[in-house]
């Protein structure tokens, strides 16, 4: 007989709302067993729940991405693609930070567009 863990115990252990587990089940991400009319999960499903939670919180995957990755052996491609996306976002954030730091360096009173540093870095079209 397979050991089954009740939904409330699972929700509490993984710090998830019971409604989240219901939703994941409706989405086809997890499967429960019924015992006395209550949802319970076997060991494989507990690992799946742990994986989905990690992918949601640490990997910042959306549920559509997770559903696709759970379909087969292509999950490694999904993880690699997410790493590439994170690296792209990190570069965008680094660029934004560098720009904002330069802008903060302008201590010129008045309008931002009159900042000498901003004007020195900004290329304008040729006048008429």
DSSP file (Angstrom, degrees, kcal/mol; ACC not computed):
  #  RESIDUE AA STRUCTURE BP1 BP2  ACC     N-H-->O    O-->H-N    N-H-->O    O-->H-N    TCO  KAPPA ALPHA  PHI   PSI    X-CA   Y-CA   Z-CA
    1    1 A X              0   0    0      0, 0.0     2,-0.3     0, 0.0     0, 0.0   0.000 360.0 360.0 360.0 132.4    0.0    0.0    0.0
    2    2 A X        -     0   0    0      1,-0.1     2,-0.3    40,-0.0    40,-0.0  -0.571 360.0-116.7 -78.6 135.6    1.3    3.4   -1.0
    3    3 A X        -     0   0    0     -2,-0.3    40,-0.4     1,-0.0     2,-0.4  -0.557  32.8-161.2 -72.2 133.7    1.7    6.0    1.8
    4    4 A X        -     0   0    0     -2,-0.3     2,-0.5    38,-0.1    38,-0.2  -0.940   7.5-150.6-120.3 140.9   -0.6    9.0    1.2
    5    5 A X  E     -A   41   0A   0     36,-2.5    36,-2.4    -2,-0.4     5,-0.0  -0.938  24.9-116.7-112.6 128.2   -0.3   12.4    2.7
    6    6 A X  E  >  -A   40   0A   0     -2,-0.5     4,-2.2    34,-0.2     3,-0.3  -0.245  23.6-116.4 -64.1 150.4   -3.5   14.5    3.3
    7    7 A X  H  > S+     0   0    0     32,-2.2     4,-3.1     1,-0.2     5,-0.2   0.855 113.1  55.0 -56.7 -40.9   -3.7   17.8    1.4
    8    8 A X  H  > S+     0   0    0     31,-0.2     4,-2.5     1,-0.2    -1,-0.2   0.907 109.2  47.7 -62.1 -41.5   -3.8   20.0    4.6
    9    9 A X  H  > S+     0   0    0     -3,-0.3     4,-2.6     2,-0.2    -1,-0.2   0.911 113.9  47.8 -64.3 -42.7   -0.5   18.4    5.7
   10   10 A X  H  X S+     0   0    0     -4,-2.2     4,-2.5     2,-0.2    -2,-0.2   0.939 112.1  49.0 -63.2 -48.1    1.0   18.9    2.3
   11   11 A X  H  X>S+     0   0    0     -4,-3.1     5,-2.7     1,-0.2     4,-0.6   0.925 114.5  45.0 -59.1 -46.3   -0.1   22.6    2.1
   12   12 A X  H ><5S+     0   0    0     -4,-2.5     3,-0.7    -5,-0.2    -1,-0.2   0.917 112.7  51.1 -64.7 -43.4    1.2   23.3    5.6
   13   13 A X  H 3<5S+     0   0    0     -4,-2.6    -2,-0.2     1,-0.2    -1,-0.2   0.918 118.9  35.6 -61.4 -44.4    4.5   21.6    4.9
   14   14 A X  H 3<5S-     0   0    0     -4,-2.5    -1,-0.2    -5,-0.2    -2,-0.2   0.369 109.2-120.3 -92.8   4.8    5.2   23.4    1.7
   15   15 A X  T <<5 +     0   0    0     -3,-0.7     2,-0.3    -4,-0.6    -3,-0.2   0.936  67.0 137.6  54.1  51.2    3.6   26.7    2.9
   16   16 A X      < -     0   0    0     -5,-2.7     2,-0.2    -6,-0.2    -1,-0.2  -0.895  58.9-109.3-121.6 152.0    1.1   26.7    0.1
   17   17 A X    >>  -     0   0    0     -2,-0.3     4,-1.5     1,-0.1     3,-0.8  -0.569  24.8-126.0 -74.4 145.4   -2.6   27.4    0.2
   18   18 A X  H 3> S+     0   0    0      1,-0.3     4,-2.3    -2,-0.2     5,-0.2   0.883 113.5  60.2 -57.2 -37.5   -4.9   24.4   -0.2
   19   19 A X  H 3> S+     0   0    0      1,-0.2     4,-2.4     2,-0.2    -1,-0.3   0.820  99.0  57.1 -62.2 -30.1   -6.5   26.4   -3.0
   20   20 A X  H <> S+     0   0    0     -3,-0.8     4,-2.8     2,-0.2    -1,-0.2   0.926 107.2  47.1 -64.9 -44.7   -3.1   26.5   -4.8
   21   21 A X  H  X S+     0   0    0     -4,-1.5     4,-2.0     2,-0.2    -2,-0.2   0.897 111.6  51.3 -64.3 -39.7   -2.9   22.7   -4.7
   22   22 A X  H  X S+     0   0    0     -4,-2.3     4,-2.5     2,-0.2    -2,-0.2   0.930 111.7  47.9 -59.9 -44.9   -6.5   22.5   -6.0
   23   23 A X  H  X S+     0   0    0     -4,-2.4     4,-2.3     1,-0.2    -2,-0.2   0.928 109.5  51.2 -64.1 -45.6   -5.6   24.9   -8.8
   24   24 A X  H  <>S+     0   0    0     -4,-2.8     5,-2.5     1,-0.2     6,-0.8   0.877 110.7  50.4 -59.9 -35.8   -2.5   23.0   -9.8
   25   25 A X  H ><5S+     0   0    0     -4,-2.0     3,-1.3     4,-0.2    -1,-0.2   0.921 108.7  50.4 -67.9 -43.3   -4.6   19.8   -9.9
   26   26 A X  H 3<5S+     0   0    0     -4,-2.5    -2,-0.2     1,-0.3    -1,-0.2   0.857 108.8  53.5 -61.7 -33.5   -7.2   21.5  -12.2
   27   27 A X  T 3<5S-     0   0    0     -4,-2.3    -1,-0.3    -5,-0.2    -2,-0.2   0.572 117.4-116.5 -76.1  -8.9   -4.3   22.6  -14.4
   28   28 A X  T < 5S+     0   0    0     -3,-1.3    -3,-0.2    -4,-0.4    -2,-0.1   0.617  82.7 119.8  84.0  13.6   -3.1   19.0  -14.6
   29   29 A X  S   <S+     0   0    0     -5,-2.5     2,-0.3    -6,-0.2    -4,-0.2   0.831  78.5  19.3 -79.6 -32.6    0.2   19.7  -12.9
   30   30 A X        -     0   0    0     -6,-0.8     2,-0.4    -9,-0.1    -2,-0.2  -0.896  67.4-144.3-134.3 163.5   -0.4   17.3  -10.0
   31   31 A X        -     0   0    0     -2,-0.3    11,-0.3    11,-0.1     2,-0.3  -0.996  13.8-160.1-132.1 133.6   -2.7   14.4   -9.3
   32   32 A X        -     0   0    0     -2,-0.4     2,-0.3     9,-0.1     9,-0.2  -0.693  10.6-137.2-107.9 164.3   -4.3   13.5   -6.0
   33   33 A X  E     -B   40   0A   0      7,-3.2     7,-2.4    -2,-0.3     2,-0.5  -0.821  23.2-124.5-108.7 156.3   -5.8   10.3   -4.7
   34   34 A X  E     +B   39   0A   0     -2,-0.3     2,-0.4     5,-0.2     5,-0.2  -0.900  28.3 174.2-106.4 130.9   -9.0   10.3   -2.7
   35   35 A X  E >  S-B   38   0A   0      3,-2.4     3,-1.7    -2,-0.5    -2,-0.0  -0.958  79.5 -16.6-134.6 116.2   -9.2    8.8    0.8
   36   36 A X  T 3  S-     0   0    0     -2,-0.4     3,-0.1     1,-0.3    -1,-0.1   0.856 128.1 -56.6  55.7  36.8  -12.5    9.2    2.6
   37   37 A X  T 3  S+     0   0    0      1,-0.2     2,-0.3     0, 0.0    -1,-0.3   0.465 115.8 113.2  79.4   0.8  -13.4   11.9    0.1
   38   38 A X  E <  S- B   0  35A   0     -3,-1.7    -3,-2.4     1,-0.0    -1,-0.2  -0.821  71.8-108.7-109.1 146.8  -10.3   14.0    0.8
   39   39 A X  E     + B   0  34A   0     -2,-0.3   -32,-2.2    -5,-0.2     2,-0.3  -0.506  40.6 174.1 -72.4 137.5   -7.4   14.7   -1.5
   40   40 A X  E     -AB   6  33A   0     -7,-2.4    -7,-3.2   -34,-0.2     2,-0.4  -0.953  18.4-140.1-139.0 157.9   -4.1   13.0   -0.6
   41   41 A X  E     -A    5   0A   0    -36,-2.4   -36,-2.5    -2,-0.3    -9,-0.1  -0.954   7.7-138.4-126.4 140.4   -0.8   12.8   -2.4
   42   42 A X     >  -     0   0    0     -2,-0.4     4,-2.0   -11,-0.3     3,-0.2  -0.322  40.7 -91.8 -85.3 176.0    1.7    9.9   -2.9
   43   43 A X  H  > S+     0   0    0    -40,-0.4     4,-2.1     1,-0.2     5,-0.2   0.885 124.6  52.7 -59.1 -43.8    5.4   10.3   -2.6
   44   44 A X  H  > S+     0   0    0      1,-0.2     4,-2.0     2,-0.2    -1,-0.2   0.902 110.5  48.5 -61.1 -39.7    6.0   11.0   -6.3
   45   45 A X  H  > S+     0   0    0      2,-0.2     4,-2.8     1,-0.2    -1,-0.2   0.847 106.7  56.7 -69.7 -32.7    3.4   13.8   -6.2
   46   46 A X  H  X S+     0   0    0     -4,-2.0     4,-2.3     2,-0.2    -2,-0.2   0.918 108.8  46.4 -63.0 -42.0    5.0   15.3   -3.1
   47   47 A X  H  X S+     0   0    0     -4,-2.1     4,-2.5     2,-0.2    -2,-0.2   0.893 111.9  51.5 -65.3 -38.3    8.3   15.5   -5.0
   48   48 A X  H  X S+     0   0    0     -4,-2.0     4,-2.9     2,-0.2    -2,-0.2   0.916 109.5  49.5 -64.0 -43.1    6.4   17.1   -8.0
   49   49 A X  H  X S+     0   0    0     -4,-2.8     4,-2.5     2,-0.2    -2,-0.2   0.921 111.3  49.5 -61.5 -44.1    4.7   19.6   -5.7
   50   50 A X  H  X S+     0   0    0     -4,-2.3     4,-2.3     1,-0.2    -2,-0.2   0.910 112.3  48.5 -60.9 -42.1    8.2   20.5   -4.2
   51   51 A X  H  X S+     0   0    0     -4,-2.5     4,-2.9     2,-0.2     5,-0.2   0.929 110.9  49.2 -64.6 -46.2    9.6   20.9   -7.7
   52   52 A X  H  X S+     0   0    0     -4,-2.9     4,-2.4     1,-0.2    -2,-0.2   0.923 111.3  50.2 -60.6 -44.0    6.7   23.1   -8.9
   53   53 A X  H  X S+     0   0    0     -4,-2.5     4,-3.0     2,-0.2     5,-0.3   0.932 112.1  47.3 -61.0 -44.8    7.1   25.3   -5.8
   54   54 A X  H  X>S+     0   0    0     -4,-2.3     4,-2.2     1,-0.2     5,-1.9   0.919 111.7  49.9 -62.7 -43.5   10.8   25.7   -6.4
   55   55 A X  H  <5S+     0   0    0     -4,-2.9     6,-2.8     3,-0.2    -1,-0.2   0.877 115.1  45.3 -63.3 -35.8   10.3   26.4  -10.1
   56   56 A X  H  <5S+     0   0    0     -4,-2.4    -2,-0.2     4,-0.2    -1,-0.2   0.944 125.7  28.0 -70.7 -48.3    7.7   29.1   -9.2
   57   57 A X  H  <5S+     0   0    0     -4,-3.0    -3,-0.2    -5,-0.2    -2,-0.2   0.929 134.2  24.6 -86.5 -47.0    9.6   30.7   -6.3
   58   58 A X  T  <5S+     0   0    0     -4,-2.2    -3,-0.2    -5,-0.3    -4,-0.1   0.882 131.5  36.9 -87.3 -40.9   13.3   30.2   -7.1
   59   59 A X  S   <S-     0   0    0     -5,-1.9    -3,-0.2     2,-0.1    -4,-0.2   0.634  94.7-138.6 -86.4 -13.9   13.2   29.8  -10.9
   60   60 A X        +     0   0    0     -6,-0.4     2,-0.3     1,-0.2    -4,-0.2   0.867  42.8 163.0  56.5  40.0   10.5   32.3  -11.4
   61   61 A X        -     0   0    0     -6,-2.8    -1,-0.2    -9,-0.1     2,-0.2  -0.623  36.1-125.5 -84.9 146.9    8.7   30.1  -13.9
   62   62 A X     >  -     0   0    0     -2,-0.3     4,-2.4     1,-0.1     5,-0.2  -0.497  26.9-109.4 -82.4 161.9    5.1   30.7  -14.9
   63   63 A X  H  > S+     0   0    0      1,-0.2     4,-2.9     2,-0.2     5,-0.2   0.843 118.8  56.0 -64.7 -32.9    2.7   27.9  -14.6
   64   64 A X  H  > S+     0   0    0      2,-0.2     4,-2.0     1,-0.2    -1,-0.2   0.924 109.5  46.6 -63.6 -42.7    2.4   27.6  -18.4
   65   65 A X  H  > S+     0   0    0      2,-0.2     4,-2.5     1,-0.2    -2,-0.2   0.921 113.2  49.4 -62.8 -43.7    6.2   27.1  -18.6
   66   66 A X  H  X S+     0   0    0     -4,-2.4     4,-2.2     1,-0.2    -2,-0.2   0.924 108.3  52.7 -62.6 -44.9    6.1   24.6  -15.8
   67   67 A X  H  X S+     0   0    0     -4,-2.9     4,-0.5     1,-0.2    -1,-0.2   0.919 111.8  46.6 -57.5 -43.5    3.3   22.6  -17.4
   68   68 A X  H >< S+     0   0    0     -4,-2.0     3,-1.0     1,-0.2     4,-0.3   0.908 112.0  50.1 -65.0 -42.5    5.3   22.4  -20.6
   69   69 A X  H >< S+     0   0    0     -4,-2.5     3,-0.7     1,-0.2     6,-0.3   0.801 106.5  55.6 -69.0 -28.2    8.5   21.3  -18.7
   70   70 A X  H 3< S+     0   0    0     -4,-2.2    -1,-0.2     1,-0.2    -2,-0.2   0.602  89.7  79.4 -78.7 -10.3    6.6   18.6  -16.8
   71   71 A X  T << S-     0   0    0     -3,-1.0     2,-0.3    -4,-0.5    -1,-0.2   0.725 107.4 -38.8 -72.2 -21.5    5.4   17.0  -20.1
   72   72 A X  S X  S-     0   0    0     -3,-0.7     3,-0.9    -4,-0.3    -1,-0.1  -0.932  84.1 -46.0-176.4-161.8    8.6   15.2  -20.8
   73   73 A X  T >  S+     0   0    0     -2,-0.3     3,-0.8     1,-0.2     4,-0.2   0.493 103.8  87.4 -74.6  -2.1   12.4   15.1  -20.9
   74   74 A X  T >>  +     0   0    0      1,-0.2     4,-1.3    -6,-0.2     3,-0.7   0.340  53.8 103.7 -79.6   9.2   12.7   18.6  -22.4
   75   75 A X  H <> S+     0   0    0     -3,-0.9     4,-2.1    -6,-0.3    -1,-0.2   0.826  72.6  61.7 -62.5 -30.4   12.7   20.3  -19.0
   76   76 A X  H <> S+     0   0    0     -3,-0.8     4,-2.6     1,-0.2    -1,-0.2   0.883 101.0  52.9 -62.4 -37.1   16.4   20.9  -19.2
   77   77 A X  H <> S+     0   0    0     -3,-0.7     4,-2.5     1,-0.2    -1,-0.2   0.887 107.8  51.8 -63.4 -38.3   15.9   23.0  -22.2
   78   78 A X  H  X S+     0   0    0     -4,-1.3     4,-2.0     2,-0.2    -2,-0.2   0.895 110.2  47.9 -64.3 -40.5   13.4   25.1  -20.2
   79   79 A X  H  X S+     0   0    0     -4,-2.1     4,-2.2     2,-0.2    -2,-0.2   0.918 112.1  49.3 -66.2 -43.7   15.8   25.6  -17.4
   80   80 A X  H  X S+     0   0    0     -4,-2.6     4,-2.1     1,-0.2    -2,-0.2   0.904 111.1  49.9 -62.7 -41.0   18.6   26.6  -19.8
   81   81 A X  H  X S+     0   0    0     -4,-2.5     4,-2.2     1,-0.2    -1,-0.2   0.883 109.3  51.7 -64.9 -37.8   16.2   29.0  -21.6
   82   82 A X  H  X S+     0   0    0     -4,-2.0     4,-2.6     2,-0.2    -1,-0.2   0.893 107.4  52.6 -66.8 -38.8   15.3   30.5  -18.2
   83   83 A X  H  X S+     0   0    0     -4,-2.2     4,-2.5     2,-0.2    -2,-0.2   0.924 109.4  49.5 -61.0 -44.1   18.9   31.0  -17.3
   84   84 A X  H  X S+     0   0    0     -4,-2.1     4,-2.1     1,-0.2    -2,-0.2   0.908 111.4  49.3 -60.8 -41.8   19.5   32.9  -20.6
   85   85 A X  H  X S+     0   0    0     -4,-2.2     4,-2.5     2,-0.2    -2,-0.2   0.908 110.7  49.7 -64.2 -42.6   16.4   35.1  -19.8
   86   86 A X  H  X S+     0   0    0     -4,-2.6     4,-2.7     1,-0.2    -2,-0.2   0.910 110.1  50.9 -62.7 -42.5   17.7   35.8  -16.3
   87   87 A X  H  X S+     0   0    0     -4,-2.5     4,-1.9     2,-0.2    -1,-0.2   0.891 110.5  49.2 -63.0 -38.9   21.1   36.7  -17.7
   88   88 A X  H  X S+     0   0    0     -4,-2.1     4,-2.3     2,-0.2    -2,-0.2   0.924 112.4  48.0 -64.3 -44.1   19.5   39.1  -20.2
   89   89 A X  H  X S+     0   0    0     -4,-2.5     4,-2.6     1,-0.2    -2,-0.2   0.883 108.9  53.9 -64.5 -38.5   17.4   40.7  -17.5
   90   90 A X  H  X S+     0   0    0     -4,-2.7     4,-2.5     2,-0.2    -1,-0.2   0.901 109.1  48.6 -62.3 -40.2   20.5   41.1  -15.3
   91   91 A X  H  X S+     0   0    0     -4,-1.9     4,-2.5     2,-0.2    -2,-0.2   0.915 111.0  50.1 -66.5 -41.8   22.3   42.9  -18.1
   92   92 A X  H  X S+     0   0    0     -4,-2.3     4,-2.4     1,-0.2    -2,-0.2   0.916 112.5  47.5 -61.2 -42.8   19.3   45.2  -18.6
   93   93 A X  H  X S+     0   0    0     -4,-2.6     4,-2.7     2,-0.2    -2,-0.2   0.894 110.7  51.3 -66.3 -39.6   19.1   45.9  -14.9
   94   94 A X  H  X S+     0   0    0     -4,-2.5     4,-2.5     2,-0.2    -2,-0.2   0.912 111.5  48.0 -63.1 -41.7   22.9   46.6  -14.8
   95   95 A X  H  X S+     0   0    0     -4,-2.5     4,-2.3     2,-0.2    -2,-0.2   0.917 112.2  48.8 -64.3 -42.6   22.5   49.0  -17.7
   96   96 A X  H  X S+     0   0    0     -4,-2.4     4,-2.7     1,-0.2    -2,-0.2   0.917 112.0  49.3 -62.7 -43.3   19.6   50.7  -16.0
   97   97 A X  H  X S+     0   0    0     -4,-2.7     4,-2.6     2,-0.2    -2,-0.2   0.922 110.6  49.4 -63.1 -44.7   21.5   51.0  -12.8
   98   98 A X  H  X S+     0   0    0     -4,-2.5     4,-2.2     2,-0.2    -1,-0.2   0.917 112.8  47.9 -62.0 -43.0   24.6   52.5  -14.5
   99   99 A X  H  X S+     0   0    0     -4,-2.3     4,-2.5     2,-0.2    -2,-0.2   0.943 113.2  47.0 -61.6 -48.3   22.4   55.0  -16.3
  100  100 A X  H  X S+     0   0    0     -4,-2.7     4,-2.5     1,-0.2    -2,-0.2   0.867 110.0  53.3 -65.3 -36.5   20.6   56.1  -13.2
  101  101 A X  H  X S+     0   0    0     -4,-2.6     4,-1.3     2,-0.2    -1,-0.2   0.919 110.1  48.1 -61.9 -43.4   23.8   56.4  -11.2
  102  102 A X  H  < S+     0   0    0     -4,-2.2     4,-0.4     1,-0.2     3,-0.3   0.918 111.7  49.9 -62.1 -42.9   25.2   58.7  -13.9
  103  103 A X  H >< S+     0   0    0     -4,-2.5     3,-1.4     1,-0.2    -2,-0.2   0.889 107.5  53.6 -64.2 -39.4   22.0   60.7  -13.8
  104  104 A X  H 3< S+     0   0    0     -4,-2.5    -1,-0.2     1,-0.3    -2,-0.2   0.799  97.8  67.3 -64.1 -27.0   22.2   61.0  -10.0
  105  105 A X  T 3< S+     0   0    0     -4,-1.3     2,-0.8    -3,-0.3    -1,-0.3   0.664  77.7  96.3 -67.3 -15.6   25.7   62.3  -10.5
  106  106 A X    <   +     0   0    0     -3,-1.4     9,-0.1    -4,-0.4    -3,-0.0  -0.672  47.2 175.5 -78.8 113.1   24.2   65.4  -12.1
  107  107 A X        +     0   0    0     -2,-0.8     2,-0.3     2,-0.1    -1,-0.2   0.173  33.8 130.4-103.4  16.1   24.0   68.0   -9.3
  108  108 A X        -     0   0    0      4,-0.1     6,-0.1     1,-0.1     7,-0.1  -0.548  58.2-127.0 -71.3 127.7   22.8   70.7  -11.7
  109  109 A X  S    S+     0   0    0     -2,-0.3     2,-0.2     5,-0.1    -1,-0.1  -0.362  70.6  30.7 -70.4 157.6   19.8   72.4  -10.3
  110  110 A X  S    S+     0   0    0     -2,-0.0     5,-0.1     5,-0.0     2,-0.0  -0.634 103.4   8.4  99.6-155.4   16.7   72.7  -12.5
  111  111 A X    >   -     0   0    0     -2,-0.2     3,-1.6     1,-0.1     4,-0.2  -0.313  60.3-129.8 -71.2 143.6   15.4   70.4  -15.3
  112  112 A X  G >  S+     0   0    0      1,-0.3     3,-1.8     2,-0.2     6,-0.2   0.842 106.2  62.8 -60.9 -34.9   17.0   67.0  -15.8
  113  113 A X  G 3  S+     0   0    0      1,-0.3    -1,-0.3     5,-0.1    -2,-0.1   0.623  97.8  58.5 -70.4  -8.6   17.4   67.7  -19.6
  114  114 A X  G <  S+     0   0    0     -3,-1.6    -1,-0.3    -6,-0.1     2,-0.2   0.417  74.1 124.7 -95.5   0.0   19.7   70.5  -18.7
  115  115 A X    <>  -     0   0    0     -3,-1.8     4,-2.6    -4,-0.2     5,-0.2  -0.426  60.4-141.6 -61.1 125.0   22.2   68.3  -16.9
  116  116 A X  H  > S+     0   0    0      1,-0.2     4,-2.3     2,-0.2    -1,-0.2   0.880 100.0  51.7 -59.0 -39.1   25.6   68.7  -18.5
  117  117 A X  H  > S+     0   0    0      2,-0.2     4,-1.4     1,-0.2    -1,-0.2   0.917 111.0  47.4 -64.1 -42.8   26.4   65.0  -18.1
  118  118 A X  H  > S+     0   0    0      1,-0.2     4,-1.0     2,-0.2     3,-0.3   0.929 112.9  48.8 -62.3 -45.7   23.2   64.0  -19.8
  119  119 A X  H  < S+     0   0    0     -4,-2.6     3,-0.3     1,-0.2    -2,-0.2   0.868 108.4  53.9 -63.6 -36.1   23.7   66.5  -22.6
  120  120 A X  H  < S+     0   0    0     -4,-2.3    -1,-0.2     1,-0.2    -2,-0.2   0.823 113.3  43.1 -67.9 -30.0   27.3   65.3  -23.1
  121  121 A X  H  < S+     0   0    0     -4,-1.4     2,-0.5    -3,-0.3    -1,-0.2   0.586  98.2  88.5 -90.5 -11.1   26.1   61.7  -23.5
  122  122 A X     <  -     0   0    0     -4,-1.0     2,-0.5    -3,-0.3    -4,-0.0  -0.783  63.6-151.2-100.9 124.7   23.1   62.5  -25.7
  123  123 A X        -     0   0    0     -2,-0.5     2,-0.3     0, 0.0    -3,-0.0  -0.779  15.2-162.1 -90.8 131.0   23.5   62.6  -29.5
  124  124 A X        -     0   0    0     -2,-0.5     3,-0.1     1,-0.1     2,-0.0  -0.767  24.8 -99.7-109.5 157.0   21.0   65.0  -31.2
  125  125 A X        -     0   0    0     -2,-0.3    -1,-0.1     1,-0.1     2,-0.1  -0.333  51.9 -86.2 -69.3 158.8   20.0   65.1  -34.9
  126  126 A X        -     0   0    0      1,-0.1    -1,-0.1     2,-0.1     2,-0.0  -0.384  49.0-112.9 -64.0 140.1   21.6   67.7  -37.1
  127  127 A X              0   0    0      1,-0.1    -1,-0.1    -3,-0.1    -3,-0.0  -0.277 360.0 360.0 -70.7 162.5   19.8   71.0  -37.1
  128  128 A X              0   0    0     -2,-0.0    -1,-0.1     0, 0.0    -2,-0.1   0.481 360.0 360.0 -68.9 360.0   18.0   72.4  -40.2
